[in-house]
Amino acid sequence: MKGWQVIFIKGGDAELTRAMDVLCGAGVYPEAKGWSTDPVPRPRPQIQVQPSNVPQAVAALSASGIRHVMLGPLGSLVNSEARWTDEYPSWQQYADELEEVLNWTKAKGQWNSYLGALQGSNSQRDSALMEIRVAKYLESSGFLVVDWKPQGAGGNEGEYTVEGQSGQRVFVEVKSPGWEGEVSKEERDAGRLAEPKLKDLEARAVASWERIQFAVDKAYKKFRGDTPNFLIIAGDLFISPQHAPELHAAQALYSNVPPHPGYFTDQRYDKLGGVGFFWIDSDGAGVQYYMRVFLNPNALNETALPLNMRERFRAEILDPNNLWPDEKPTPLDDGLWA
């Protein structure tokens, strides 16, 4: 029901029945969805309660030991017509972060622009959330979004233009390559895409560097030659760039090994000032944002990331000369090798 808040129940029909009994006994009369017998299947059981009854409902569920995740008002609104098939958000800290992201989106006047994607497929939702998170992260770092969906080369839209204290604007594109792109045709034909990303006892060879280069190629047509350009990759690969980002960058961007040399080893991608790897993680208490930045030493003067951005992200920038497995990646020196 619109206007009611959603509480996901962890478990099947039996746990949903117990939750209903507990809440009715506490004087809360919810609406239940997600029964295994429902004609329209849902990824998991959920109950909906009136906002005024949320504190009472949460207290009753917690006291009864019923595991649950509560969505906020905006998260519940998005969920009401969502086409999600997974169990996002699976933990309360991610539900809280979702509500924070949605409130930020609304405050920035971008609610209507993103609502359709947020209620779309799992991958559409994830891509939209990453675009918003990156914008939120950049603003928290001092680079305000001054234009949403700016026009890039050939009339192609980017995500946004940001501006720091120097007044120099940077065109930002966000790409979210998914693990689905790493699945072979044979696996696709066998229905692998309908299964969870991670499966017990499944082993596979992956080449994350290929997906990074794919993201660069897909974005590059948007970059003009007269403005700084920043590509941020916030993907959901089998092996995330958050795990040893320097190794992913070494192979995709800086390697001189044929037949697939890195994209920053010559002038082929000189309109791209740098690539950022962005990800989120939780310490159990909350969700944090992280980014590592890799500059293009062959970028044009006009397209290189501005000095104030390089200085602000000094701790996140890794030196291409120190990316190899036998060396520990270190921040750049005072010159920021620019």
Summary of the structure (lengths in Angstrom):
residues: 338
radius of gyration: 22.4
end to end distance: 55.6
largest distance: 69.4
contacts: 1029
relative contact order: 0.09
helix: 38%
strand: 18%
